[in-house]
Amino acid sequence: MSDEHDVPLRDGRTLHVYVDGDPNGLALVAHHGTPGSGLPYGPDVADAREKGLRLIGYDRAGYGGSSPNPGRTVADVAADIADVLDHFGIARFASVGGSGGGPHSLAVGALLPERCVALCAIAAPAPWQAEGLDWLQGQGDQNRAEWAAALQGADVLEPHLERDREEILEANAEQIREVLSTLLSPVDRAVVTGALAEHLVASTALALRPGVAGWRDDDLAFTRPWGFELADIRVPVLLWQGVQDLMVPPDHGRWLAERIPGVEAHISDEDGHLTISEQRMPEIHQWLRDRF
């Protein structure tokens, strides 16, 4: 079981934090997807412990046990993570984020360069304003409907997400693939079984238990400027993107790979959205550990 903490933040909010892996290891901050929570995934914890990594997850603002922060930008996560690091007395850390956590992982690399030794972004969306990128091209129907609602503002987006929330909360591990049907390519459908399916159900249920504030604020933040420039990132960056991804299509990864200074990019023909986090975390953990 993870150690769980409610960490006070500088503006009076609290962030719910999960600490697992090697208690004396090098700190790895993990940024969850959208929607999601920081609930650790068993195989990731075991691998982190084996590699001497102290895994620090958290519920992003408005999810799970963390206070909402309406109007937040992607960049705002940096101050939250700095407060968490200070709380635990951690000077240096690495960062990993998948899907909606990807931009947040990039943010701490850009904004906390004196503390972040390296970062990984997995299946990360590009900025909404990405020049030359058709942002919605290749996304599943459920995503397209969600972004259409987000562009109309919170008053339209919230009821849309509430309907999706009800469906997600009613699903069990065997049903979650059908709930996400338009977003799963065949390779992703193949891995959404067993422990991963159970974890997705548990993590999203925990995230959405208090409502859709975190999900709403993620979506709105992704349609606005992130609050930092990719060109400002000066720490080592590992980028993973699957070609068979219907949630964040491969052109997003290609766009980011062309603009992040010094990035080591893997645009993987055999991967989808979820296969990378499910099958490649041991090598990602090792890459990050080697940068300390």
C-alpha positions in Angstrom: 0.0 0.0 0.0 1.2 3.5 -0.8 1.8 6.1 1.8 -0.8 8.8 1.2 -0.4 12.5 2.2 -2.5 15.7 1.9 0.2 18.2 1.1 -0.5 21.9 1.8 0.2 24.2 -1.1 1.3 27.9 -1.1 -2.2 29.2 -2.1 -4.1 27.2 0.6 -5.1 24.3 -1.5 -4.0 20.7 -0.8 -2.7 18.1 -3.1 -3.3 14.4 -2.4 0.0 12.6 -2.9 0.9 8.9 -3.1 4.5 7.7 -2.3 5.6 4.2 -3.2 8.5 2.3 -4.7 11.9 2.6 -2.9 11.5 4.8 0.1 15.1 5.8 0.0 15.3 6.0 -3.8 15.7 8.8 -6.4 12.5 10.7 -6.7 10.3 10.2 -9.8 7.2 12.3 -10.1 4.4 10.8 -12.1 1.7 12.8 -13.8 -1.5 10.9 -14.6 -3.7 11.0 -17.7 -7.1 12.7 -18.3 -9.2 11.8 -16.5 -7.3 10.0 -13.9 -5.7 9.9 -10.4 -2.3 9.4 -9.0 -3.2 5.9 -7.7 0.0 3.8 -8.4 -0.1 0.9 -10.8 1.3 -2.3 -9.2 3.8 -3.2 -12.0 5.1 0.3 -12.1 5.7 0.3 -8.3 7.5 -3.0 -8.4 9.8 -1.9 -11.2 10.5 1.5 -9.5 11.4 -0.3 -6.3 13.7 -2.7 -8.2 15.5 0.3 -9.9 15.8 2.4 -6.7 13.2 4.9 -7.6 10.9 6.6 -5.1 7.6 6.9 -7.0 5.6 10.1 -6.2 2.1 10.3 -7.7 -0.6 12.8 -7.1 -4.2 13.7 -8.0 -4.0 16.7 -10.2 -6.0 19.7 -8.9 -9.8 18.9 -8.8 -9.3 15.1 -9.1 -9.7 12.6 -6.3 -8.5 14.1 -3.0 -6.9 17.3 -4.4 -8.5 20.7 -4.1 -9.8 22.2 -7.4 -8.0 25.1 -9.0 -10.4 26.5 -11.5 -8.9 28.4 -14.4 -5.5 26.7 -14.0 -3.0 26.5 -16.9 -0.7 23.5 -17.6 2.1 25.7 -16.2 0.5 25.9 -12.8 1.5 22.4 -12.0 5.1 23.5 -11.5 4.3 25.4 -8.4 2.3 22.5 -7.0 5.1 20.0 -7.6 7.7 22.4 -6.1 5.6 22.6 -2.9 5.4 18.7 -2.9 9.1 18.4 -3.3 9.7 20.9 -0.5 7.3 19.1 1.8 9.3 15.9 1.4 12.7 17.6 1.4 13.5 16.5 -2.2 16.0 18.6 -4.0 16.2 16.8 -7.4 13.7 14.7 -9.3 12.8 13.1 -12.6 9.3 13.4 -14.2 7.1 11.1 -16.3 3.6 11.8 -17.6 1.3 10.0 -20.0 -1.5 11.4 -22.2 -2.9 14.4 -20.3 0.0 14.1 -17.9 2.5 14.6 -20.8 2.1 18.4 -21.0 2.4 18.6 -17.2 5.6 16.6 -17.3 7.0 19.0 -20.0 5.9 21.9 -17.8 8.1 20.9 -14.8 11.0 20.4 -17.2 10.6 23.9 -18.5 9.8 25.7 -15.3 11.8 23.7 -12.6 15.1 23.2 -14.6 17.3 23.5 -11.5 15.5 20.6 -9.9 14.2 18.4 -12.7 17.1 16.2 -14.0 15.1 14.7 -16.9 11.6 14.0 -18.1 9.5 11.6 -20.2 6.3 12.4 -22.0 4.2 9.5 -23.3 1.5 10.0 -25.9 1.3 13.7 -25.0 -1.0 16.1 -26.9 0.6 19.0 -28.6 -0.6 22.6 -27.7 -4.0 23.5 -29.1 -2.4 26.4 -31.0 0.2 24.1 -32.7 1.0 25.7 -36.0 0.6 23.3 -38.9 -1.1 20.5 -36.9 -4.7 19.4 -37.5 -5.2 18.8 -33.7 -8.3 16.6 -34.1 -7.3 14.6 -37.1 -7.2 10.9 -36.3 -8.9 11.1 -32.9 -11.8 8.8 -31.9 -15.4 10.0 -32.0 -15.6 10.3 -28.2 -12.6 12.7 -28.1 -14.0 14.8 -30.9 -17.3 15.3 -29.1 -15.5 16.2 -25.9 -13.3 18.8 -27.5 -16.3 20.3 -29.3 -17.9 20.8 -25.9 -14.7 22.2 -24.4 -14.5 24.8 -27.1 -18.0 26.1 -26.1 -16.9 26.6 -22.5 -17.5 25.2 -19.1 -21.2 25.5 -19.2 -21.4 23.1 -22.1 -18.5 21.0 -21.2 -19.6 20.1 -17.6 -22.9 18.4 -18.5 -21.1 16.5 -21.3 -18.5 15.2 -18.8 -21.1 14.4 -16.2 -22.8 12.0 -18.7 -19.4 10.4 -19.4 -18.6 10.3 -15.7 -21.8 8.3 -15.0 -20.9 5.8 -17.7 -17.4 5.4 -16.5 -18.4 4.9 -12.8 -20.9 2.2 -13.8 -18.3 0.2 -15.7 -16.4 -2.7 -14.3 -13.0 -4.0 -15.6 -14.7 -6.2 -18.2 -16.9 -3.3 -19.5 -14.3 -0.5 -19.7 -13.2 -1.4 -23.2 -16.7 -0.9 -24.5 -16.9 2.4 -22.7 -13.8 3.6 -24.5 -14.7 1.8 -27.7 -14.0 4.6 -30.2 -10.7 5.5 -28.5 -9.0 2.1 -28.5 -7.1 0.8 -31.5 -6.8 -3.0 -31.7 -3.4 -3.0 -30.0 -4.8 -1.0 -27.1 -7.9 -3.2 -26.8 -5.6 -6.1 -26.5 -3.9 -4.7 -23.4 -7.0 -3.4 -21.6 -7.5 -6.7 -19.7 -6.6 -8.1 -16.3 -4.6 -5.8 -14.0 -4.5 -2.9 -16.4 -8.3 -2.9 -16.9 -8.8 -3.1 -13.1 -6.4 -0.3 -12.5 -8.1 2.0 -15.1 -11.5 1.4 -13.4 -10.1 2.0 -9.9 -8.0 5.1 -10.9 -10.8 6.8 -12.8 -13.4 6.0 -10.1 -11.1 7.6 -7.5 -10.5 10.6 -9.8 -14.1 11.3 -10.5 -15.6 10.4 -7.2 -15.9 14.1 -6.2 -17.1 15.2 -9.6 -15.7 16.5 -12.9 -13.8 19.6 -11.8 -10.4 18.1 -12.5 -11.5 16.7 -15.9 -13.1 20.0 -16.8 -10.1 22.0 -15.9 -7.7 19.7 -17.7 -9.8 20.0 -20.9 -10.0 23.8 -20.7 -6.3 24.1 -20.0 -5.5 22.0 -23.1 -7.5 24.4 -25.3 -5.6 27.4 -24.0 -1.9 28.4 -24.1 0.1 26.2 -21.8 2.0 29.0 -20.0 5.5 28.0 -21.1 7.4 27.5 -24.3 8.8 24.1 -25.5 11.9 25.9 -26.6 12.6 26.8 -22.9 13.1 23.1 -22.0 16.8 22.5 -21.3 16.7 19.2 -19.5 16.9 15.7 -21.2 13.6 14.7 -22.7 12.4 11.2 -23.7 9.3 11.2 -25.9 7.2 8.1 -26.7 4.4 8.1 -29.2 2.4 5.2 -30.7 1.4 5.3 -34.4 -1.7 3.3 -33.6 -3.1 5.9 -31.1 -6.7 7.1 -31.4 -6.6 9.3 -28.3 -3.5 11.3 -29.1 -2.7 10.6 -32.8 0.9 10.3 -33.9 1.1 13.7 -35.6 1.0 15.2 -32.1 4.2 13.3 -31.2 5.9 14.1 -34.4 5.0 17.8 -33.9 6.5 17.8 -30.4 9.6 15.9 -31.5 10.4 18.6 -34.0 10.2 21.4 -31.4 11.6 20.1 -28.1 15.3 20.9 -27.9 17.5 17.8 -27.9 14.6 15.3 -27.5 15.1 11.6 -27.8 11.9 10.7 -29.7 10.5 7.2 -30.3 7.6 7.2 -32.8 6.6 3.6 -32.5 4.8 1.8 -35.3 3.6 -1.1 -33.1 2.3 1.0 -30.2 -1.0 2.6 -29.5 -1.9 4.9 -26.6 -1.9 2.5 -23.6 0.6 -0.1 -24.8 3.6 2.2 -24.1 2.7 2.7 -20.4 1.8 -1.0 -20.1 4.8 -2.5 -21.8 7.7 0.0 -21.9 7.8 1.5 -18.4 10.9 -0.6 -17.3 13.0 1.0 -20.0 11.6 4.4 -19.4 12.3 4.1 -15.7 15.9 3.0 -16.5 16.4 5.9 -18.9 15.2 8.4 -16.3 17.3 6.8 -13.6 20.4 7.0 -15.7 20.0 10.9 -16.0 20.5 11.5 -12.3 
